[in-house]
Amino acid sequence: MTQPRTLRCPICRKQVALHSPEAPFCSDRCRTIDLGKWASGDYRITSPIFDPGLLEDIEHSQQQHPTKEQNRK
Ligand SMILES: [Zn+2]
């Protein structure tokens, strides 16, 4: 398995270096915005979004239900 080398800022989705001092945010500004969301109680999850490939894998695993309509004659 290959680990992603970059994160995506959960605020603006810009790519962030994994070892950035601001990670998972791209900047101190986005970190502040994130804190603001927590403070307003309007945030469910703060986990960073990894490579889009991971999201595609999740979508594929949800699409493995063959449609019975296609087998009908
Ligand atoms: Zn950002």
N, CA, C, O and the ligand as a Tripos MOL2 file, in Angstrom:
@<TRIPOS>MOLECULE
protein
  293   291    74     0     0
PROTEIN
NO_CHARGES

@<TRIPOS>ATOM
      1 N           0.8410   -1.2070    0.0000 N.3       1 MET1
      2 CA          0.0000    0.0000    0.0000 C.3       1 MET1
      3 C           0.8730    1.2530    0.0000 C.2       1 MET1
      4 O           1.8750    1.3240    0.7110 O.2       1 MET1
      5 N           0.4920    2.2070   -0.7800 N.am      2 THR2
      6 CA          1.2320    3.4610   -0.8070 C.3       2 THR2
      7 C           0.4920    4.5100    0.0120 C.2       2 THR2
      8 O          -0.7190    4.6930   -0.1150 O.2       2 THR2
      9 N           1.2390    5.1720    0.8340 N.am      3 GLN3
     10 CA          0.6470    6.2440    1.6320 C.3       3 GLN3
     11 C           0.6030    7.5250    0.7970 C.2       3 GLN3
     12 O           1.5530    7.8230    0.0730 O.2       3 GLN3
     13 N          -0.4620    8.2630    0.8900 N.am      4 PRO4
     14 CA         -0.5010    9.5510    0.1870 C.3       4 PRO4
     15 C           0.5260   10.5040    0.7810 C.2       4 PRO4
     16 O           0.7610   10.5180    1.9890 O.2       4 PRO4
     17 N           1.1240   11.2870   -0.0820 N.am      5 ARG5
     18 CA          2.1640   12.2120    0.3810 C.3       5 ARG5
     19 C           1.5880   13.5670    0.7430 C.2       5 ARG5
     20 O           2.2510   14.3870    1.3780 O.2       5 ARG5
     21 N           0.3840   13.7910    0.3460 N.am      6 THR6
     22 CA         -0.2000   15.1000    0.6240 C.3       6 THR6
     23 C          -1.5680   14.9330    1.2690 C.2       6 THR6
     24 O          -2.2400   13.9150    1.0980 O.2       6 THR6
     25 N          -1.9490   15.9290    1.9930 N.am      7 LEU7
     26 CA         -3.3090   16.0110    2.5170 C.3       7 LEU7
     27 C          -4.0430   17.0680    1.7140 C.2       7 LEU7
     28 O          -3.4430   17.8190    0.9450 O.2       7 LEU7
     29 N          -5.3310   17.1100    1.9050 N.am      8 ARG8
     30 CA         -6.0810   18.2290    1.3440 C.3       8 ARG8
     31 C          -6.6680   19.0280    2.4900 C.2       8 ARG8
     32 O          -7.2670   18.4880    3.4200 O.2       8 ARG8
     33 N          -6.4780   20.3070    2.3920 N.am      9 CYS9
     34 CA         -7.0170   21.1930    3.4190 C.3       9 CYS9
     35 C          -8.5220   20.9870    3.5260 C.2       9 CYS9
     36 O          -9.2220   21.1320    2.5240 O.2       9 CYS9
     37 N          -9.0450   20.6570    4.6980 N.am     10 PRO10
     38 CA        -10.4890   20.4230    4.8320 C.3      10 PRO10
     39 C         -11.3140   21.6860    4.5950 C.2      10 PRO10
     40 O         -12.5290   21.6040    4.4110 O.2      10 PRO10
     41 N         -10.6830   22.8230    4.5990 N.am     11 ILE11
     42 CA        -11.4120   24.0800    4.4040 C.3      11 ILE11
     43 C         -11.4840   24.4460    2.9340 C.2      11 ILE11
     44 O         -12.5730   24.6550    2.4010 O.2      11 ILE11
     45 N         -10.3400   24.5270    2.2730 N.am     12 CYS12
     46 CA        -10.3480   24.9920    0.8860 C.3      12 CYS12
     47 C          -9.9230   23.9120   -0.0940 C.2      12 CYS12
     48 O          -9.9120   24.1470   -1.3020 O.2      12 CYS12
     49 N          -9.5660   22.7080    0.4140 N.am     13 ARG13
     50 CA         -9.2330   21.5480   -0.4160 C.3      13 ARG13
     51 C          -7.9490   21.7150   -1.1950 C.2      13 ARG13
     52 O          -7.6750   20.9490   -2.1180 O.2      13 ARG13
     53 N          -7.1830   22.6820   -0.8420 N.am     14 LYS14
     54 CA         -5.8770   22.8180   -1.4640 C.3      14 LYS14
     55 C          -4.9680   21.7150   -0.9440 C.2      14 LYS14
     56 O          -5.1220   21.2690    0.1930 O.2      14 LYS14
     57 N          -4.0220   21.2680   -1.7680 N.am     15 GLN15
     58 CA         -3.1130   20.2270   -1.3200 C.3      15 GLN15
     59 C          -2.1320   20.7910   -0.2980 C.2      15 GLN15
     60 O          -1.6290   21.9060   -0.4370 O.2      15 GLN15
     61 N          -1.8770   19.9870    0.7320 N.am     16 VAL16
     62 CA         -0.9980   20.4020    1.8150 C.3      16 VAL16
     63 C           0.0610   19.3260    1.9920 C.2      16 VAL16
     64 O          -0.2590   18.1370    2.0020 O.2      16 VAL16
     65 N           1.2980   19.7230    2.1280 N.am     17 ALA17
     66 CA          2.3590   18.7540    2.3820 C.3      17 ALA17
     67 C           2.1070   18.0570    3.7120 C.2      17 ALA17
     68 O           1.7120   18.6750    4.7000 O.2      17 ALA17
     69 N           2.3520   16.7330    3.7050 N.am     18 LEU18
     70 CA          2.0170   15.9360    4.8700 C.3      18 LEU18
     71 C           2.7400   16.4260    6.1180 C.2      18 LEU18
     72 O           2.2130   16.3240    7.2260 O.2      18 LEU18
     73 N           3.9260   16.9490    5.9420 N.am     19 HIS19
     74 CA          4.7100   17.3650    7.1090 C.3      19 HIS19
     75 C           4.6810   18.8760    7.3100 C.2      19 HIS19
     76 O           5.5030   19.4350    8.0360 O.2      19 HIS19
     77 N           3.7420   19.5130    6.6710 N.am     20 SER20
     78 CA          3.6080   20.9530    6.8640 C.3      20 SER20
     79 C           3.2840   21.2660    8.3210 C.2      20 SER20
     80 O           2.4950   20.5560    8.9450 O.2      20 SER20
     81 N           3.8850   22.3200    8.8670 N.am     21 PRO21
     82 CA          3.5740   22.7000   10.2430 C.3      21 PRO21
     83 C           2.1090   23.0700   10.4340 C.2      21 PRO21
     84 O           1.6020   23.0590   11.5550 O.2      21 PRO21
     85 N           1.4370   23.3950    9.3460 N.am     22 GLU22
     86 CA          0.0280   23.7750    9.4350 C.3      22 GLU22
     87 C          -0.9000   22.5990    9.1420 C.2      22 GLU22
     88 O          -2.1180   22.7300    9.2600 O.2      22 GLU22
     89 N          -0.3370   21.4490    8.7600 N.am     23 ALA23
     90 CA         -1.1640   20.3070    8.3710 C.3      23 ALA23
     91 C          -2.1560   19.9730    9.4810 C.2      23 ALA23
     92 O          -1.8190   20.1150   10.6560 O.2      23 ALA23
     93 N          -3.3660   19.5350    9.1440 N.am     24 PRO24
     94 CA         -3.8480   19.2890    7.7750 C.3      24 PRO24
     95 C          -4.3720   20.5280    7.0700 C.2      24 PRO24
     96 O          -5.0030   20.4220    6.0190 O.2      24 PRO24
     97 N          -4.1250   21.6780    7.6240 N.am     25 PHE25
     98 CA         -4.6120   22.8910    6.9590 C.3      25 PHE25
     99 C          -3.5120   23.4760    6.0960 C.2      25 PHE25
    100 O          -2.3300   23.2450    6.3520 O.2      25 PHE25
    101 N          -3.8910   24.2320    5.0760 N.am     26 CYS26
    102 CA         -2.8940   24.7870    4.1680 C.3      26 CYS26
    103 C          -2.2730   26.0330    4.7650 C.2      26 CYS26
    104 O          -1.1910   26.4460    4.3470 O.2      26 CYS26
    105 N          -2.9270   26.6280    5.7180 N.am     27 SER27
    106 CA         -2.4290   27.8760    6.2570 C.3      27 SER27
    107 C          -3.0690   28.1430    7.6160 C.2      27 SER27
    108 O          -4.0530   27.5130    8.0020 O.2      27 SER27
    109 N          -2.4860   29.0810    8.3100 N.am     28 ASP28
    110 CA         -3.0480   29.4470    9.6070 C.3      28 ASP28
    111 C          -4.4590   30.0060    9.4660 C.2      28 ASP28
    112 O          -5.2870   29.8940   10.3700 O.2      28 ASP28
    113 N          -4.7080   30.6070    8.3130 N.am     29 ARG29
    114 CA         -6.0330   31.1750    8.0700 C.3      29 ARG29
    115 C          -7.0990   30.0700    8.0610 C.2      29 ARG29
    116 O          -8.1500   30.2030    8.6890 O.2      29 ARG29
    117 N          -6.8150   28.9870    7.3440 N.am     30 CYS30
    118 CA         -7.7970   27.9010    7.2810 C.3      30 CYS30
    119 C          -7.9360   27.2390    8.6480 C.2      30 CYS30
    120 O          -9.0300   26.8130    9.0190 O.2      30 CYS30
    121 N          -6.8530   27.1510    9.3920 N.am     31 ARG31
    122 CA         -6.9500   26.5790   10.7270 C.3      31 ARG31
    123 C          -7.9130   27.4070   11.5810 C.2      31 ARG31
    124 O          -8.7130   26.8660   12.3450 O.2      31 ARG31
    125 N          -7.8170   28.7020   11.4360 N.am     32 THR32
    126 CA         -8.6960   29.5890   12.2050 C.3      32 THR32
    127 C         -10.1540   29.4120   11.7800 C.2      32 THR32
    128 O         -11.0620   29.4090   12.6120 O.2      32 THR32
    129 N         -10.3580   29.2660   10.4750 N.am     33 ILE33
    130 CA        -11.7250   29.0410    9.9810 C.3      33 ILE33
    131 C         -12.2800   27.7480   10.5660 C.2      33 ILE33
    132 O         -13.4430   27.6830   10.9630 O.2      33 ILE33
    133 N         -11.4250   26.7090   10.6150 N.am     34 ASP34
    134 CA        -11.8620   25.4220   11.1550 C.3      34 ASP34
    135 C         -12.2610   25.5680   12.6190 C.2      34 ASP34
    136 O         -13.2920   25.0490   13.0460 O.2      34 ASP34
    137 N         -11.4560   26.2620   13.3620 N.am     35 LEU35
    138 CA        -11.7860   26.4850   14.7700 C.3      35 LEU35
    139 C         -13.1100   27.2210   14.8970 C.2      35 LEU35
    140 O         -13.9160   26.9340   15.7820 O.2      35 LEU35
    141 N         -13.3200   28.1720   13.9990 N.am     36 GLY36
    142 CA        -14.5710   28.9190   14.0230 C.3      36 GLY36
    143 C         -15.7660   28.0120   13.7780 C.2      36 GLY36
    144 O         -16.8220   28.1910   14.3850 O.2      36 GLY36
    145 N         -15.5990   27.0250   12.8740 N.am     37 LYS37
    146 CA        -16.7030   26.1050   12.5940 C.3      37 LYS37
    147 C         -17.0190   25.2700   13.8190 C.2      37 LYS37
    148 O         -18.1830   25.0390   14.1450 O.2      37 LYS37
    149 N         -15.9690   24.8180   14.4970 N.am     38 TRP38
    150 CA        -16.2030   24.0580   15.7250 C.3      38 TRP38
    151 C         -16.9580   24.9060   16.7310 C.2      38 TRP38
    152 O         -17.9030   24.4510   17.3750 O.2      38 TRP38
    153 N         -16.5200   26.1450   16.8470 N.am     39 ALA39
    154 CA        -17.1100   27.0300   17.8560 C.3      39 ALA39
    155 C         -18.5860   27.2700   17.5620 C.2      39 ALA39
    156 O         -19.3890   27.4220   18.4830 O.2      39 ALA39
    157 N         -18.9430   27.3040   16.2820 N.am     40 SER40
    158 CA        -20.3450   27.5680   15.9470 C.3      40 SER40
    159 C         -21.1640   26.2690   15.9240 C.2      40 SER40
    160 O         -22.3600   26.2980   15.6360 O.2      40 SER40
    161 N         -20.5290   25.1420   16.2240 N.am     41 GLY41
    162 CA        -21.2480   23.8740   16.3240 C.3      41 GLY41
    163 C         -21.7680   23.3710   15.0000 C.2      41 GLY41
    164 O         -22.7450   22.6230   14.9560 O.2      41 GLY41
    165 N         -21.1280   23.7730   13.9250 N.am     42 ASP42
    166 CA        -21.6500   23.5460   12.5990 C.3      42 ASP42
    167 C         -20.7620   22.5720   11.8330 C.2      42 ASP42
    168 O         -20.7290   22.5760   10.6030 O.2      42 ASP42
    169 N         -20.0380   21.7340   12.5870 N.am     43 TYR43
    170 CA        -19.0360   20.8900   11.9580 C.3      43 TYR43
    171 C         -19.1550   19.4850   12.5020 C.2      43 TYR43
    172 O         -19.2280   19.2960   13.7160 O.2      43 TYR43
    173 N         -19.1760   18.4970   11.6270 N.am     44 ARG44
    174 CA        -19.3260   17.1230   12.0920 C.3      44 ARG44
    175 C         -17.9950   16.3930   12.1570 C.2      44 ARG44
    176 O         -17.7450   15.6240   13.0850 O.2      44 ARG44
    177 N         -17.1640   16.6310   11.1930 N.am     45 ILE45
    178 CA        -15.9460   15.8260   11.0570 C.3      45 ILE45
    179 C         -14.8010   16.7250   10.6350 C.2      45 ILE45
    180 O         -14.9800   17.6070    9.7940 O.2      45 ILE45
    181 N         -13.6510   16.5160   11.1990 N.am     46 THR46
    182 CA        -12.5150   17.3550   10.8470 C.3      46 THR46
    183 C         -11.3730   16.5440   10.2850 C.2      46 THR46
    184 O         -10.2550   17.0430   10.1590 O.2      46 THR46
    185 N         -11.6440   15.2970    9.9460 N.am     47 SER47
    186 CA        -10.5650   14.4680    9.4240 C.3      47 SER47
    187 C         -10.1590   14.9760    8.0490 C.2      47 SER47
    188 O         -11.0150   15.3370    7.2410 O.2      47 SER47
    189 N          -8.8820   15.0060    7.7850 N.am     48 PRO48
    190 CA         -8.4160   15.5150    6.4980 C.3      48 PRO48
    191 C          -8.8400   14.6000    5.3660 C.2      48 PRO48
    192 O          -8.9700   13.3900    5.5470 O.2      48 PRO48
    193 N          -9.0490   15.1710    4.2250 N.am     49 ILE49
    194 CA         -9.4020   14.4020    3.0410 C.3      49 ILE49
    195 C          -8.1110   13.9820    2.3550 C.2      49 ILE49
    196 O          -7.3230   14.8320    1.9390 O.2      49 ILE49
    197 N          -7.8910   12.7000    2.2360 N.am     50 PHE50
    198 CA         -6.6780   12.2170    1.6020 C.3      50 PHE50
    199 C          -6.8530   12.2610    0.0930 C.2      50 PHE50
    200 O          -7.7600   12.9080   -0.4310 O.2      50 PHE50
    201 N          -5.9770   11.5670   -0.5770 N.am     51 ASP51
    202 CA         -5.9890   11.5540   -2.0270 C.3      51 ASP51
    203 C          -7.3720   11.2030   -2.5710 C.2      51 ASP51
    204 O          -8.0500   10.3490   -1.9990 O.2      51 ASP51
    205 N          -7.8060   11.8310   -3.6500 N.am     52 PRO52
    206 CA         -9.1200   11.5230   -4.2250 C.3      52 PRO52
    207 C          -9.2560   10.0550   -4.5860 C.2      52 PRO52
    208 O         -10.3750    9.5470   -4.6560 O.2      52 PRO52
    209 N          -8.1510    9.3580   -4.8180 N.am     53 GLY53
    210 CA         -8.2060    7.9340   -5.1420 C.3      53 GLY53
    211 C          -8.9120    7.1460   -4.0590 C.2      53 GLY53
    212 O          -9.6390    6.1960   -4.3520 O.2      53 GLY53
    213 N          -8.7050    7.5310   -2.8050 N.am     54 LEU54
    214 CA         -9.3600    6.8380   -1.7120 C.3      54 LEU54
    215 C         -10.8710    7.0000   -1.8150 C.2      54 LEU54
    216 O         -11.6200    6.0490   -1.5920 O.2      54 LEU54
    217 N         -11.3050    8.1860   -2.1470 N.am     55 LEU55
    218 CA        -12.7400    8.4250   -2.2680 C.3      55 LEU55
    219 C         -13.3100    7.6000   -3.4150 C.2      55 LEU55
    220 O         -14.4270    7.0920   -3.3210 O.2      55 LEU55
    221 N         -12.5400    7.4660   -4.5060 N.am     56 GLU56
    222 CA        -13.0220    6.6630   -5.6280 C.3      56 GLU56
    223 C         -13.1780    5.2130   -5.2000 C.2      56 GLU56
    224 O         -14.1420    4.5530   -5.5890 O.2      56 GLU56
    225 N         -12.2360    4.7080   -4.3990 N.am     57 ASP57
    226 CA        -12.3530    3.3300   -3.9190 C.3      57 ASP57
    227 C         -13.6390    3.1470   -3.1360 C.2      57 ASP57
    228 O         -14.3280    2.1380   -3.2890 O.2      57 ASP57
    229 N         -13.9560    4.1060   -2.3100 N.am     58 ILE58
    230 CA        -15.1720    4.0170   -1.5060 C.3      58 ILE58
    231 C         -16.3940    3.9970   -2.4180 C.2      58 ILE58
    232 O         -17.3270    3.2210   -2.2070 O.2      58 ILE58
    233 N         -16.3770    4.8550   -3.4280 N.am     59 GLU59
    234 CA        -17.5170    4.8970   -4.3390 C.3      59 GLU59
    235 C         -17.6640    3.5780   -5.0820 C.2      59 GLU59
    236 O         -18.7780    3.0860   -5.2630 O.2      59 GLU59
    237 N         -16.5440    3.0030   -5.5150 N.am     60 HIS60
    238 CA        -16.6070    1.7360   -6.2480 C.3      60 HIS60
    239 C         -17.1860    0.6370   -5.3670 C.2      60 HIS60
    240 O         -17.9930   -0.1700   -5.8280 O.2      60 HIS60
    241 N         -16.7800    0.6020   -4.1150 N.am     61 SER61
    242 CA        -17.2660   -0.4590   -3.2460 C.3      61 SER61
    243 C         -18.7560   -0.3090   -2.9950 C.2      61 SER61
    244 O         -19.4260   -1.2670   -2.6080 O.2      61 SER61
    245 N         -19.2750    0.8910   -3.2130 N.am     62 GLN62
    246 CA        -20.7110    1.1010   -3.0210 C.3      62 GLN62
    247 C         -21.4980    0.8060   -4.2950 C.2      62 GLN62
    248 O         -22.7290    0.7950   -4.2890 O.2      62 GLN62
    249 N         -20.7680    0.5650   -5.3910 N.am     63 GLN63
    250 CA        -21.4530    0.3560   -6.6670 C.3      63 GLN63
    251 C         -21.4000   -1.1020   -7.0960 C.2      63 GLN63
    252 O         -21.5760   -1.4050   -8.2760 O.2      63 GLN63
    253 N         -21.1630   -1.9990   -6.1650 N.am     64 GLN64
    254 CA        -21.0290   -3.4020   -6.5300 C.3      64 GLN64
    255 C         -22.3370   -4.1580   -6.3850 C.2      64 GLN64
    256 O         -22.3350   -5.3720   -6.1820 O.2      64 GLN64
    257 N         -23.4230   -3.4710   -6.4850 N.am     65 HIS65
    258 CA        -24.7220   -4.1240   -6.4370 C.3      65 HIS65
    259 C         -25.2830   -4.1790   -7.8550 C.2      65 HIS65
    260 O         -25.7780   -3.1710   -8.3590 O.2      65 HIS65
    261 N         -25.2120   -5.3390   -8.5040 N.am     66 PRO66
    262 CA        -25.7160   -5.4360   -9.8820 C.3      66 PRO66
    263 C         -27.2110   -5.1610   -9.9380 C.2      66 PRO66
    264 O         -27.9710   -5.5280   -9.0410 O.2      66 PRO66
    265 N         -27.6000   -4.5130  -11.0060 N.am     67 THR67
    266 CA        -29.0140   -4.1720  -11.1420 C.3      67 THR67
    267 C         -29.7880   -5.3650  -11.6730 C.2      67 THR67
    268 O         -29.4660   -5.8850  -12.7410 O.2      67 THR67
    269 N         -30.7740   -5.7910  -10.9640 N.am     68 LYS68
    270 CA        -31.5490   -6.9660  -11.3870 C.3      68 LYS68
    271 C         -32.3270   -6.6830  -12.6520 C.2      68 LYS68
    272 O         -32.6660   -7.5970  -13.4030 O.2      68 LYS68
    273 N         -32.6090   -5.4080  -12.8850 N.am     69 GLU69
    274 CA        -33.3470   -5.0270  -14.0930 C.3      69 GLU69
    275 C         -32.6380   -5.5090  -15.3480 C.2      69 GLU69
    276 O         -33.2830   -5.8450  -16.3400 O.2      69 GLU69
    277 N         -31.3080   -5.5420  -15.3050 N.am     70 GLN70
    278 CA        -30.5390   -5.8720  -16.5110 C.3      70 GLN70
    279 C         -30.6760   -7.3550  -16.8640 C.2      70 GLN70
    280 O         -30.4630   -7.7170  -18.0210 O.2      70 GLN70
    281 N         -31.0210   -8.2230  -15.9140 N.am     71 ASN71
    282 CA        -31.1040   -9.6590  -16.1740 C.3      71 ASN71
    283 C         -32.5000  -10.0750  -16.6130 C.2      71 ASN71
    284 O         -32.7260  -11.2260  -16.9850 O.2      71 ASN71
    285 N         -33.4130   -9.1510  -16.5680 N.am     72 ARG72
    286 CA        -34.8040   -9.4780  -16.8980 C.3      72 ARG72
    287 C         -34.9840   -9.6050  -18.4070 C.2      72 ARG72
    288 O         -34.4510   -8.7870  -19.1570 O.2      72 ARG72
    289 N         -35.7290  -10.6190  -18.8710 N.am     73 LYS73
    290 CA        -35.9510  -10.7690  -20.3030 C.3      73 LYS73
    291 C         -37.3940  -10.4430  -20.6750 C.2      73 LYS73
    292 O         -37.7610  -10.5170  -21.8480 O.2      73 LYS73
    293 ZN         -6.9170   25.8990    3.1430 Zn       74 ZN74
@<TRIPOS>BOND
     1     1     2 1
     2     2     3 1
     3     3     4 2
     4     3     5 am
     5     5     6 1
     6     6     7 1
     7     7     8 2
     8     7     9 am
     9     9    10 1
    10    10    11 1
    11    11    12 2
    12    11    13 am
    13    13    14 1
    14    14    15 1
    15    15    16 2
    16    15    17 am
    17    17    18 1
    18    18    19 1
    19    19    20 2
    20    19    21 am
    21    21    22 1
    22    22    23 1
    23    23    24 2
    24    23    25 am
    25    25    26 1
    26    26    27 1
    27    27    28 2
    28    27    29 am
    29    29    30 1
    30    30    31 1
    31    31    32 2
    32    31    33 am
    33    33    34 1
    34    34    35 1
    35    35    36 2
    36    35    37 am
    37    37    38 1
    38    38    39 1
    39    39    40 2
    40    39    41 am
    41    41    42 1
    42    42    43 1
    43    43    44 2
    44    43    45 am
    45    45    46 1
    46    46    47 1
    47    47    48 2
    48    47    49 am
    49    49    50 1
    50    50    51 1
    51    51    52 2
    52    51    53 am
    53    53    54 1
    54    54    55 1
    55    55    56 2
    56    55    57 am
    57    57    58 1
    58    58    59 1
    59    59    60 2
    60    59    61 am
    61    61    62 1
    62    62    63 1
    63    63    64 2
    64    63    65 am
    65    65    66 1
    66    66    67 1
    67    67    68 2
    68    67    69 am
    69    69    70 1
    70    70    71 1
    71    71    72 2
    72    71    73 am
    73    73    74 1
    74    74    75 1
    75    75    76 2
    76    75    77 am
    77    77    78 1
    78    78    79 1
    79    79    80 2
    80    79    81 am
    81    81    82 1
    82    82    83 1
    83    83    84 2
    84    83    85 am
    85    85    86 1
    86    86    87 1
    87    87    88 2
    88    87    89 am
    89    89    90 1
    90    90    91 1
    91    91    92 2
    92    91    93 am
    93    93    94 1
    94    94    95 1
    95    95    96 2
    96    95    97 am
    97    97    98 1
    98    98    99 1
    99    99   100 2
   100    99   101 am
   101   101   102 1
   102   102   103 1
   103   103   104 2
   104   103   105 am
   105   105   106 1
   106   106   107 1
   107   107   108 2
   108   107   109 am
   109   109   110 1
   110   110   111 1
   111   111   112 2
   112   111   113 am
   113   113   114 1
   114   114   115 1
   115   115   116 2
   116   115   117 am
   117   117   118 1
   118   118   119 1
   119   119   120 2
   120   119   121 am
   121   121   122 1
   122   122   123 1
   123   123   124 2
   124   123   125 am
   125   125   126 1
   126   126   127 1
   127   127   128 2
   128   127   129 am
   129   129   130 1
   130   130   131 1
   131   131   132 2
   132   131   133 am
   133   133   134 1
   134   134   135 1
   135   135   136 2
   136   135   137 am
   137   137   138 1
   138   138   139 1
   139   139   140 2
   140   139   141 am
   141   141   142 1
   142   142   143 1
   143   143   144 2
   144   143   145 am
   145   145   146 1
   146   146   147 1
   147   147   148 2
   148   147   149 am
   149   149   150 1
   150   150   151 1
   151   151   152 2
   152   151   153 am
   153   153   154 1
   154   154   155 1
   155   155   156 2
   156   155   157 am
   157   157   158 1
   158   158   159 1
   159   159   160 2
   160   159   161 am
   161   161   162 1
   162   162   163 1
   163   163   164 2
   164   163   165 am
   165   165   166 1
   166   166   167 1
   167   167   168 2
   168   167   169 am
   169   169   170 1
   170   170   171 1
   171   171   172 2
   172   171   173 am
   173   173   174 1
   174   174   175 1
   175   175   176 2
   176   175   177 am
   177   177   178 1
   178   178   179 1
   179   179   180 2
   180   179   181 am
   181   181   182 1
   182   182   183 1
   183   183   184 2
   184   183   185 am
   185   185   186 1
   186   186   187 1
   187   187   188 2
   188   187   189 am
   189   189   190 1
   190   190   191 1
   191   191   192 2
   192   191   193 am
   193   193   194 1
   194   194   195 1
   195   195   196 2
   196   195   197 am
   197   197   198 1
   198   198   199 1
   199   199   200 2
   200   199   201 am
   201   201   202 1
   202   202   203 1
   203   203   204 2
   204   203   205 am
   205   205   206 1
   206   206   207 1
   207   207   208 2
   208   207   209 am
   209   209   210 1
   210   210   211 1
   211   211   212 2
   212   211   213 am
   213   213   214 1
   214   214   215 1
   215   215   216 2
   216   215   217 am
   217   217   218 1
   218   218   219 1
   219   219   220 2
   220   219   221 am
   221   221   222 1
   222   222   223 1
   223   223   224 2
   224   223   225 am
   225   225   226 1
   226   226   227 1
   227   227   228 2
   228   227   229 am
   229   229   230 1
   230   230   231 1
   231   231   232 2
   232   231   233 am
   233   233   234 1
   234   234   235 1
   235   235   236 2
   236   235   237 am
   237   237   238 1
   238   238   239 1
   239   239   240 2
   240   239   241 am
   241   241   242 1
   242   242   243 1
   243   243   244 2
   244   243   245 am
   245   245   246 1
   246   246   247 1
   247   247   248 2
   248   247   249 am
   249   249   250 1
   250   250   251 1
   251   251   252 2
   252   251   253 am
   253   253   254 1
   254   254   255 1
   255   255   256 2
   256   255   257 am
   257   257   258 1
   258   258   259 1
   259   259   260 2
   260   259   261 am
   261   261   262 1
   262   262   263 1
   263   263   264 2
   264   263   265 am
   265   265   266 1
   266   266   267 1
   267   267   268 2
   268   267   269 am
   269   269   270 1
   270   270   271 1
   271   271   272 2
   272   271   273 am
   273   273   274 1
   274   274   275 1
   275   275   276 2
   276   275   277 am
   277   277   278 1
   278   278   279 1
   279   279   280 2
   280   279   281 am
   281   281   282 1
   282   282   283 1
   283   283   284 2
   284   283   285 am
   285   285   286 1
   286   286   287 1
   287   287   288 2
   288   287   289 am
   289   289   290 1
   290   290   291 1
   291   291   292 2
@<TRIPOS>SUBSTRUCTURE
     1 MET1         2 RESIDUE 1 A MET
     2 THR2         6 RESIDUE 1 A THR
     3 GLN3        10 RESIDUE 1 A GLN
     4 PRO4        14 RESIDUE 1 A PRO
     5 ARG5        18 RESIDUE 1 A ARG
     6 THR6        22 RESIDUE 1 A THR
     7 LEU7        26 RESIDUE 1 A LEU
     8 ARG8        30 RESIDUE 1 A ARG
     9 CYS9        34 RESIDUE 1 A CYS
    10 PRO10       38 RESIDUE 1 A PRO
    11 ILE11       42 RESIDUE 1 A ILE
    12 CYS12       46 RESIDUE 1 A CYS
    13 ARG13       50 RESIDUE 1 A ARG
    14 LYS14       54 RESIDUE 1 A LYS
    15 GLN15       58 RESIDUE 1 A GLN
    16 VAL16       62 RESIDUE 1 A VAL
    17 ALA17       66 RESIDUE 1 A ALA
    18 LEU18       70 RESIDUE 1 A LEU
    19 HIS19       74 RESIDUE 1 A HIS
    20 SER20       78 RESIDUE 1 A SER
    21 PRO21       82 RESIDUE 1 A PRO
    22 GLU22       86 RESIDUE 1 A GLU
    23 ALA23       90 RESIDUE 1 A ALA
    24 PRO24       94 RESIDUE 1 A PRO
    25 PHE25       98 RESIDUE 1 A PHE
    26 CYS26      102 RESIDUE 1 A CYS
    27 SER27      106 RESIDUE 1 A SER
    28 ASP28      110 RESIDUE 1 A ASP
    29 ARG29      114 RESIDUE 1 A ARG
    30 CYS30      118 RESIDUE 1 A CYS
    31 ARG31      122 RESIDUE 1 A ARG
    32 THR32      126 RESIDUE 1 A THR
    33 ILE33      130 RESIDUE 1 A ILE
    34 ASP34      134 RESIDUE 1 A ASP
    35 LEU35      138 RESIDUE 1 A LEU
    36 GLY36      142 RESIDUE 1 A GLY
    37 LYS37      146 RESIDUE 1 A LYS
    38 TRP38      150 RESIDUE 1 A TRP
    39 ALA39      154 RESIDUE 1 A ALA
    40 SER40      158 RESIDUE 1 A SER
    41 GLY41      162 RESIDUE 1 A GLY
    42 ASP42      166 RESIDUE 1 A ASP
    43 TYR43      170 RESIDUE 1 A TYR
    44 ARG44      174 RESIDUE 1 A ARG
    45 ILE45      178 RESIDUE 1 A ILE
    46 THR46      182 RESIDUE 1 A THR
    47 SER47      186 RESIDUE 1 A SER
    48 PRO48      190 RESIDUE 1 A PRO
    49 ILE49      194 RESIDUE 1 A ILE
    50 PHE50      198 RESIDUE 1 A PHE
    51 ASP51      202 RESIDUE 1 A ASP
    52 PRO52      206 RESIDUE 1 A PRO
    53 GLY53      210 RESIDUE 1 A GLY
    54 LEU54      214 RESIDUE 1 A LEU
    55 LEU55      218 RESIDUE 1 A LEU
    56 GLU56      222 RESIDUE 1 A GLU
    57 ASP57      226 RESIDUE 1 A ASP
    58 ILE58      230 RESIDUE 1 A ILE
    59 GLU59      234 RESIDUE 1 A GLU
    60 HIS60      238 RESIDUE 1 A HIS
    61 SER61      242 RESIDUE 1 A SER
    62 GLN62      246 RESIDUE 1 A GLN
    63 GLN63      250 RESIDUE 1 A GLN
    64 GLN64      254 RESIDUE 1 A GLN
    65 HIS65      258 RESIDUE 1 A HIS
    66 PRO66      262 RESIDUE 1 A PRO
    67 THR67      266 RESIDUE 1 A THR
    68 LYS68      270 RESIDUE 1 A LYS
    69 GLU69      274 RESIDUE 1 A GLU
    70 GLN70      278 RESIDUE 1 A GLN
    71 ASN71      282 RESIDUE 1 A ASN
    72 ARG72      286 RESIDUE 1 A ARG
    73 LYS73      290 RESIDUE 1 A LYS
    74 ZN74       293 GROUP 0 **** ****
